């Protein structure tokens, strides 16, 4: 018997889009990667979001869309 299926678990790189949008909507732009990570930690972002943000290119982001697009390229 397989009572504990693992299909519901999040894999690496799986970012909750609702959590991400809530975080990105509360940030002032433009923002650099380092400041973005600080804001995300301060906001209590989950480990999946923080992991994705750490993997972003080290550049300045002008909007939530800039960040979402880059995260989309990571997966």
Biopython code that builds the backbone (N, CA, C, O; Angstrom):
import numpy as np
from Bio.PDB.StructureBuilder import StructureBuilder

atoms = [
    (1, "UNK", "N", (0.833, -1.194, 0.000)),
    (1, "UNK", "CA", (0.000, 0.000, 0.000)),
    (1, "UNK", "C", (0.871, 1.248, 0.000)),
    (1, "UNK", "O", (1.937, 1.286, 0.615)),
    (2, "UNK", "N", (0.386, 2.279, -0.712)),
    (2, "UNK", "CA", (1.113, 3.543, -0.781)),
    (2, "UNK", "C", (0.245, 4.638, -0.177)),
    (2, "UNK", "O", (-0.391, 5.411, -0.894)),
    (3, "UNK", "N", (0.229, 4.692, 1.139)),
    (3, "UNK", "CA", (-0.609, 5.682, 1.804)),
    (3, "UNK", "C", (-0.002, 7.074, 1.744)),
    (3, "UNK", "O", (-0.722, 8.068, 1.838)),
    (4, "UNK", "N", (1.301, 7.155, 1.590)),
    (4, "UNK", "CA", (1.979, 8.453, 1.609)),
    (4, "UNK", "C", (2.564, 8.761, 0.236)),
    (4, "UNK", "O", (3.766, 8.618, 0.016)),
    (5, "UNK", "N", (1.717, 9.176, -0.668)),
    (5, "UNK", "CA", (2.183, 9.546, -2.000)),
    (5, "UNK", "C", (2.914, 10.883, -1.910)),
    (5, "UNK", "O", (2.577, 11.731, -1.084)),
    (6, "UNK", "N", (3.909, 11.059, -2.759)),
    (6, "UNK", "CA", (4.718, 12.273, -2.708)),
    (6, "UNK", "C", (4.367, 13.264, -3.805)),
    (6, "UNK", "O", (5.100, 14.233, -4.003)),
    (7, "UNK", "N", (3.298, 13.061, -4.507)),
    (7, "UNK", "CA", (2.917, 13.939, -5.595)),
    (7, "UNK", "C", (2.528, 15.343, -5.160)),
    (7, "UNK", "O", (2.531, 16.261, -5.981)),
    (8, "UNK", "N", (2.198, 15.528, -3.908)),
    (8, "UNK", "CA", (1.756, 16.827, -3.431)),
    (8, "UNK", "C", (2.905, 17.714, -2.968)),
    (8, "UNK", "O", (2.697, 18.900, -2.709)),
    (9, "UNK", "N", (4.095, 17.173, -2.859)),
    (9, "UNK", "CA", (5.215, 17.949, -2.341)),
    (9, "UNK", "C", (5.735, 18.906, -3.394)),
    (9, "UNK", "O", (5.660, 18.640, -4.593)),
    (10, "UNK", "N", (6.270, 20.038, -2.918)),
    (10, "UNK", "CA", (6.888, 21.006, -3.824)),
    (10, "UNK", "C", (8.295, 20.547, -4.142)),
    (10, "UNK", "O", (9.030, 20.120, -3.251)),
    (11, "UNK", "N", (8.671, 20.631, -5.390)),
    (11, "UNK", "CA", (10.037, 20.317, -5.785)),
    (11, "UNK", "C", (10.907, 21.552, -5.675)),
    (11, "UNK", "O", (10.416, 22.643, -5.386)),
    (12, "UNK", "N", (12.191, 21.382, -5.903)),
    (12, "UNK", "CA", (13.096, 22.526, -5.883)),
    (12, "UNK", "C", (12.713, 23.476, -7.003)),
    (12, "UNK", "O", (12.402, 23.050, -8.116)),
    (13, "UNK", "N", (12.737, 24.773, -6.697)),
    (13, "UNK", "CA", (12.437, 25.757, -7.711)),
    (13, "UNK", "C", (10.957, 26.054, -7.878)),
    (13, "UNK", "O", (10.587, 26.882, -8.710)),
    (14, "UNK", "N", (10.107, 25.398, -7.106)),
    (14, "UNK", "CA", (8.675, 25.649, -7.209)),
    (14, "UNK", "C", (8.319, 26.836, -6.319)),
    (14, "UNK", "O", (8.350, 26.738, -5.093)),
    (15, "UNK", "N", (7.984, 27.948, -6.948)),
    (15, "UNK", "CA", (7.666, 29.166, -6.218)),
    (15, "UNK", "C", (6.159, 29.349, -6.210)),
    (15, "UNK", "O", (5.506, 29.224, -7.247)),
    (16, "UNK", "N", (5.608, 29.644, -5.041)),
    (16, "UNK", "CA", (4.187, 29.935, -4.925)),
    (16, "UNK", "C", (3.934, 31.294, -5.585)),
    (16, "UNK", "O", (4.403, 32.310, -5.072)),
    (17, "UNK", "N", (3.211, 31.340, -6.702)),
    (17, "UNK", "CA", (3.043, 32.608, -7.419)),
    (17, "UNK", "C", (2.284, 33.659, -6.621)),
    (17, "UNK", "O", (2.531, 34.854, -6.786)),
    (18, "UNK", "N", (1.372, 33.237, -5.765)),
    (18, "UNK", "CA", (0.621, 34.196, -4.947)),
    (18, "UNK", "C", (1.545, 34.831, -3.920)),
    (18, "UNK", "O", (1.526, 36.047, -3.731)),
    (19, "UNK", "N", (2.351, 34.013, -3.255)),
    (19, "UNK", "CA", (3.308, 34.542, -2.281)),
    (19, "UNK", "C", (4.281, 35.494, -2.966)),
    (19, "UNK", "O", (4.597, 36.559, -2.435)),
    (20, "UNK", "N", (4.748, 35.107, -4.140)),
    (20, "UNK", "CA", (5.699, 35.938, -4.875)),
    (20, "UNK", "C", (5.078, 37.284, -5.239)),
    (20, "UNK", "O", (5.711, 38.322, -5.046)),
    (21, "UNK", "N", (3.861, 37.287, -5.758)),
    (21, "UNK", "CA", (3.221, 38.538, -6.163)),
    (21, "UNK", "C", (2.941, 39.444, -4.965)),
    (21, "UNK", "O", (3.077, 40.663, -5.069)),
    (22, "UNK", "N", (2.550, 38.860, -3.827)),
    (22, "UNK", "CA", (2.333, 39.667, -2.625)),
    (22, "UNK", "C", (3.629, 40.337, -2.203)),
    (22, "UNK", "O", (3.639, 41.514, -1.843)),
    (23, "UNK", "N", (4.717, 39.587, -2.249)),
    (23, "UNK", "CA", (6.020, 40.131, -1.880)),
    (23, "UNK", "C", (6.436, 41.239, -2.846)),
    (23, "UNK", "O", (6.817, 42.329, -2.419)),
    (24, "UNK", "N", (6.363, 40.960, -4.137)),
    (24, "UNK", "CA", (6.834, 41.910, -5.141)),
    (24, "UNK", "C", (5.988, 43.174, -5.183)),
    (24, "UNK", "O", (6.491, 44.247, -5.516)),
    (25, "UNK", "N", (4.712, 43.056, -4.849)),
    (25, "UNK", "CA", (3.831, 44.213, -4.862)),
    (25, "UNK", "C", (4.115, 45.199, -3.741)),
    (25, "UNK", "O", (3.724, 46.363, -3.827)),
    (26, "UNK", "N", (4.791, 44.748, -2.694)),
    (26, "UNK", "CA", (5.072, 45.612, -1.557)),
    (26, "UNK", "C", (6.461, 46.216, -1.563)),
    (26, "UNK", "O", (6.924, 46.716, -0.539)),
    (27, "UNK", "N", (7.129, 46.176, -2.703)),
    (27, "UNK", "CA", (8.512, 46.642, -2.809)),
    (27, "UNK", "C", (8.564, 47.891, -3.674)),
    (27, "UNK", "O", (7.825, 48.016, -4.650)),
    (28, "UNK", "N", (9.451, 48.821, -3.303)),
    (28, "UNK", "CA", (9.679, 50.010, -4.123)),
    (28, "UNK", "C", (10.720, 49.702, -5.187)),
    (28, "UNK", "O", (11.750, 49.091, -4.902)),
    (29, "UNK", "N", (10.450, 50.123, -6.403)),
    (29, "UNK", "CA", (11.344, 49.876, -7.541)),
    (29, "UNK", "C", (11.928, 51.186, -8.029)),
    (29, "UNK", "O", (11.319, 52.235, -7.818)),
    (30, "UNK", "N", (13.092, 51.167, -8.678)),
    (30, "UNK", "CA", (13.934, 50.002, -8.974)),
    (30, "UNK", "C", (14.589, 49.457, -7.713)),
    (30, "UNK", "O", (14.704, 50.154, -6.705)),
    (31, "UNK", "N", (15.021, 48.187, -7.786)),
    (31, "UNK", "CA", (15.641, 47.516, -6.649)),
    (31, "UNK", "C", (16.729, 46.581, -7.163)),
    (31, "UNK", "O", (16.594, 45.986, -8.233)),
    (32, "UNK", "N", (17.807, 46.457, -6.393)),
    (32, "UNK", "CA", (18.855, 45.514, -6.796)),
    (32, "UNK", "C", (18.636, 44.185, -6.077)),
    (32, "UNK", "O", (17.836, 44.089, -5.147)),
    (33, "UNK", "N", (19.355, 43.176, -6.523)),
    (33, "UNK", "CA", (19.159, 41.823, -5.996)),
    (33, "UNK", "C", (19.396, 41.763, -4.490)),
    (33, "UNK", "O", (18.612, 41.145, -3.769)),
    (34, "UNK", "N", (20.451, 42.386, -4.011)),
    (34, "UNK", "CA", (20.784, 42.341, -2.587)),
    (34, "UNK", "C", (19.661, 42.941, -1.736)),
    (34, "UNK", "O", (19.248, 42.353, -0.736)),
    (35, "UNK", "N", (19.176, 44.110, -2.140)),
    (35, "UNK", "CA", (18.089, 44.759, -1.403)),
    (35, "UNK", "C", (16.808, 43.944, -1.503)),
    (35, "UNK", "O", (16.052, 43.843, -0.536)),
    (36, "UNK", "N", (16.567, 43.362, -2.671)),
    (36, "UNK", "CA", (15.395, 42.504, -2.862)),
    (36, "UNK", "C", (15.409, 41.337, -1.878)),
    (36, "UNK", "O", (14.390, 41.025, -1.262)),
    (37, "UNK", "N", (16.562, 40.695, -1.735)),
    (37, "UNK", "CA", (16.676, 39.585, -0.779)),
    (37, "UNK", "C", (16.428, 40.060, 0.650)),
    (37, "UNK", "O", (15.751, 39.380, 1.422)),
    (38, "UNK", "N", (16.974, 41.222, 1.006)),
    (38, "UNK", "CA", (16.743, 41.775, 2.346)),
    (38, "UNK", "C", (15.255, 42.015, 2.585)),
    (38, "UNK", "O", (14.728, 41.645, 3.634)),
    (39, "UNK", "N", (14.576, 42.632, 1.616)),
    (39, "UNK", "CA", (13.137, 42.912, 1.752)),
    (39, "UNK", "C", (12.339, 41.615, 1.868)),
    (39, "UNK", "O", (11.396, 41.527, 2.654)),
    (40, "UNK", "N", (12.722, 40.614, 1.083)),
    (40, "UNK", "CA", (12.010, 39.333, 1.121)),
    (40, "UNK", "C", (12.155, 38.674, 2.488)),
    (40, "UNK", "O", (11.180, 38.162, 3.039)),
    (41, "UNK", "N", (13.369, 38.686, 3.037)),
    (41, "UNK", "CA", (13.582, 38.109, 4.375)),
    (41, "UNK", "C", (12.778, 38.879, 5.415)),
    (41, "UNK", "O", (12.133, 38.280, 6.276)),
    (42, "UNK", "N", (12.817, 40.216, 5.334)),
    (42, "UNK", "CA", (12.073, 41.046, 6.285)),
    (42, "UNK", "C", (10.573, 40.771, 6.218)),
    (42, "UNK", "O", (9.876, 40.851, 7.229)),
    (43, "UNK", "N", (10.079, 40.447, 5.021)),
    (43, "UNK", "CA", (8.648, 40.191, 4.824)),
    (43, "UNK", "C", (8.259, 38.766, 5.198)),
    (43, "UNK", "O", (7.081, 38.412, 5.152)),
    (44, "UNK", "N", (9.245, 37.943, 5.572)),
    (44, "UNK", "CA", (8.951, 36.571, 5.960)),
    (44, "UNK", "C", (8.681, 35.646, 4.789)),
    (44, "UNK", "O", (7.895, 34.706, 4.904)),
    (45, "UNK", "N", (9.332, 35.909, 3.657)),
    (45, "UNK", "CA", (9.141, 35.064, 2.469)),
    (45, "UNK", "C", (9.546, 33.627, 2.769)),
    (45, "UNK", "O", (10.458, 33.379, 3.558)),
    (46, "UNK", "N", (8.864, 32.691, 2.136)),
    (46, "UNK", "CA", (9.145, 31.273, 2.312)),
    (46, "UNK", "C", (10.461, 30.868, 1.672)),
    (46, "UNK", "O", (11.034, 31.611, 0.876)),
    (47, "UNK", "N", (10.930, 29.688, 2.026)),
    (47, "UNK", "CA", (12.232, 29.222, 1.547)),
    (47, "UNK", "C", (12.275, 29.066, 0.033)),
    (47, "UNK", "O", (13.318, 29.301, -0.577)),
    (48, "UNK", "N", (11.155, 28.671, -0.591)),
    (48, "UNK", "CA", (11.149, 28.517, -2.049)),
    (48, "UNK", "C", (11.352, 29.855, -2.739)),
    (48, "UNK", "O", (12.095, 29.951, -3.716)),
    (49, "UNK", "N", (10.686, 30.893, -2.227)),
    (49, "UNK", "CA", (10.827, 32.232, -2.806)),
    (49, "UNK", "C", (12.245, 32.744, -2.595)),
    (49, "UNK", "O", (12.860, 33.265, -3.526)),
    (50, "UNK", "N", (12.770, 32.602, -1.381)),
    (50, "UNK", "CA", (14.127, 33.074, -1.108)),
    (50, "UNK", "C", (15.148, 32.352, -1.970)),
    (50, "UNK", "O", (16.084, 32.972, -2.475)),
    (51, "UNK", "N", (14.977, 31.051, -2.143)),
    (51, "UNK", "CA", (15.898, 30.281, -2.975)),
    (51, "UNK", "C", (15.864, 30.782, -4.419)),
    (51, "UNK", "O", (16.909, 30.933, -5.052)),
    (52, "UNK", "N", (14.673, 31.037, -4.934)),
    (52, "UNK", "CA", (14.547, 31.538, -6.307)),
    (52, "UNK", "C", (15.186, 32.915, -6.441)),
    (52, "UNK", "O", (15.869, 33.185, -7.429)),
    (53, "UNK", "N", (14.972, 33.787, -5.459)),
    (53, "UNK", "CA", (15.551, 35.128, -5.522)),
    (53, "UNK", "C", (17.073, 35.077, -5.479)),
    (53, "UNK", "O", (17.743, 35.864, -6.148)),
    (54, "UNK", "N", (17.616, 34.156, -4.699)),
    (54, "UNK", "CA", (19.080, 34.014, -4.631)),
    (54, "UNK", "C", (19.672, 33.617, -5.980)),
    (54, "UNK", "O", (20.816, 33.957, -6.283)),
    (55, "UNK", "N", (18.901, 32.904, -6.783)),
    (55, "UNK", "CA", (19.401, 32.427, -8.077)),
    (55, "UNK", "C", (19.220, 33.452, -9.196)),
    (55, "UNK", "O", (19.665, 33.213, -10.319)),
    (56, "UNK", "N", (18.582, 34.579, -8.917)),
    (56, "UNK", "CA", (18.389, 35.611, -9.933)),
    (56, "UNK", "C", (19.720, 36.231, -10.336)),
    (56, "UNK", "O", (20.663, 36.256, -9.545)),
    (57, "UNK", "N", (19.799, 36.736, -11.573)),
    (57, "UNK", "CA", (20.996, 37.485, -11.973)),
    (57, "UNK", "C", (21.175, 38.713, -11.083)),
    (57, "UNK", "O", (20.198, 39.321, -10.647)),
    (58, "UNK", "N", (22.419, 39.067, -10.822)),
    (58, "UNK", "CA", (22.734, 40.221, -9.975)),
    (58, "UNK", "C", (22.610, 41.484, -10.824)),
    (58, "UNK", "O", (23.563, 41.907, -11.479)),
    (59, "UNK", "N", (21.428, 42.070, -10.798)),
    (59, "UNK", "CA", (21.158, 43.255, -11.605)),
    (59, "UNK", "C", (20.083, 44.081, -10.927)),
    (59, "UNK", "O", (19.557, 43.695, -9.884)),
    (60, "UNK", "N", (19.758, 45.221, -11.524)),
    (60, "UNK", "CA", (18.694, 46.090, -11.023)),
    (60, "UNK", "C", (17.380, 45.680, -11.690)),
    (60, "UNK", "O", (17.335, 45.422, -12.892)),
    (61, "UNK", "N", (16.316, 45.625, -10.892)),
    (61, "UNK", "CA", (14.991, 45.257, -11.385)),
    (61, "UNK", "C", (14.076, 46.471, -11.273)),
    (61, "UNK", "O", (14.027, 47.127, -10.232)),
    (62, "UNK", "N", (13.348, 46.766, -12.356)),
    (62, "UNK", "CA", (12.526, 47.969, -12.420)),
    (62, "UNK", "C", (11.053, 47.745, -12.110)),
    (62, "UNK", "O", (10.302, 48.706, -11.948)),
    (63, "UNK", "N", (10.632, 46.479, -12.026)),
    (63, "UNK", "CA", (9.215, 46.193, -11.774)),
    (63, "UNK", "C", (9.058, 44.752, -11.301)),
    (63, "UNK", "O", (9.970, 43.941, -11.457)),
    (64, "UNK", "N", (7.894, 44.432, -10.719)),
    (64, "UNK", "CA", (7.631, 43.036, -10.352)),
    (64, "UNK", "C", (7.713, 42.108, -11.560)),
    (64, "UNK", "O", (8.125, 40.955, -11.432)),
    (65, "UNK", "N", (7.323, 42.605, -12.730)),
    (65, "UNK", "CA", (7.367, 41.784, -13.941)),
    (65, "UNK", "C", (8.794, 41.386, -14.288)),
    (65, "UNK", "O", (9.038, 40.256, -14.710)),
    (66, "UNK", "N", (9.746, 42.316, -14.111)),
    (66, "UNK", "CA", (11.154, 41.985, -14.365)),
    (66, "UNK", "C", (11.577, 40.776, -13.538)),
    (66, "UNK", "O", (12.235, 39.866, -14.042)),
    (67, "UNK", "N", (11.193, 40.777, -12.273)),
    (67, "UNK", "CA", (11.588, 39.698, -11.365)),
    (67, "UNK", "C", (10.845, 38.408, -11.716)),
    (67, "UNK", "O", (11.454, 37.341, -11.786)),
    (68, "UNK", "N", (9.542, 38.503, -11.935)),
    (68, "UNK", "CA", (8.756, 37.314, -12.291)),
    (68, "UNK", "C", (9.281, 36.663, -13.563)),
    (68, "UNK", "O", (9.377, 35.438, -13.645)),
    (69, "UNK", "N", (9.623, 37.485, -14.560)),
    (69, "UNK", "CA", (10.149, 36.948, -15.816)),
    (69, "UNK", "C", (11.450, 36.191, -15.589)),
    (69, "UNK", "O", (11.649, 35.114, -16.150)),
    (70, "UNK", "N", (12.335, 36.748, -14.770)),
    (70, "UNK", "CA", (13.611, 36.087, -14.497)),
    (70, "UNK", "C", (13.398, 34.786, -13.726)),
    (70, "UNK", "O", (14.056, 33.785, -14.012)),
    (71, "UNK", "N", (12.492, 34.790, -12.759)),
    (71, "UNK", "CA", (12.206, 33.569, -11.997)),
    (71, "UNK", "C", (11.626, 32.505, -12.927)),
    (71, "UNK", "O", (11.935, 31.321, -12.789)),
    (72, "UNK", "N", (10.789, 32.924, -13.869)),
    (72, "UNK", "CA", (10.228, 31.988, -14.838)),
    (72, "UNK", "C", (11.294, 31.310, -15.682)),
    (72, "UNK", "O", (11.122, 30.165, -16.101)),
    (73, "UNK", "N", (12.384, 32.005, -15.932)),
    (73, "UNK", "CA", (13.480, 31.436, -16.720)),
    (73, "UNK", "C", (14.304, 30.434, -15.918)),
    (73, "UNK", "O", (15.028, 29.624, -16.497)),
    (74, "UNK", "N", (14.201, 30.482, -14.593)),
    (74, "UNK", "CA", (14.980, 29.589, -13.732)),
    (74, "UNK", "C", (14.407, 28.183, -13.703)),
    (74, "UNK", "O", (15.152, 27.218, -13.529)),
    (75, "UNK", "N", (13.098, 28.050, -13.869)),
    (75, "UNK", "CA", (12.464, 26.747, -13.700)),
    (75, "UNK", "C", (12.495, 25.909, -14.947)),
    (75, "UNK", "O", (11.994, 24.784, -14.948)),
]
sb = StructureBuilder()
sb.init_structure("model")
sb.init_model(0)
sb.init_chain("A")
sb.init_seg("    ")
for serial, (resi, resn, name, xyz) in enumerate(atoms, 1):
    if name == "N":
        sb.init_residue(resn, " ", resi, " ")
    sb.init_atom(name, np.array(xyz, "f"), 0.0, 1.0, " ", f" {name:<3s}", serial, name[0])
structure = sb.get_structure()
